[in-house]
């Protein structure tokens, strides 16, 4: 879902309103994830079943990449993650973390805003 977060503009969230992020070290085409091992304890991959309901995000931009026998959601080819430091809906504490993690916009771009 696309959701306006104060200081961030419109970013993509999950069904609970938690901000979704993309990682600069990943690759969008073809989709490839690089966050693994200890990284996934802080940055949890968004694992989905076959269908995803969206609002404010073009279905044509959504996809998946195979990850350890599961499907990780992608947007414009970028694998998506949740951040451990976001504990309630509307937070974007992972924005610009290590200058590599960014909230993702509905078009798949990284949000340039920093709350």
Beta strands, then each sheet from edge to edge (+ up, - down):
strand 1: 2-5
strand 2: 9-12
strand 3: 21-23
strand 4: 27-28
strand 5: 31-32
strand 6: 43-45
strand 7: 47-48
strand 8: 62-67
strand 9: 70-75
strand 10: 78-79
strand 11: 81-83
strand 12: 101-103
sheet 1: 1+ 2-
sheet 2: 3+ 12-
sheet 3: 4+ 5-
sheet 4: 6+ 11-
sheet 5: 7+ 9- 8+
sheet 6: 7+ 9- 10+
end
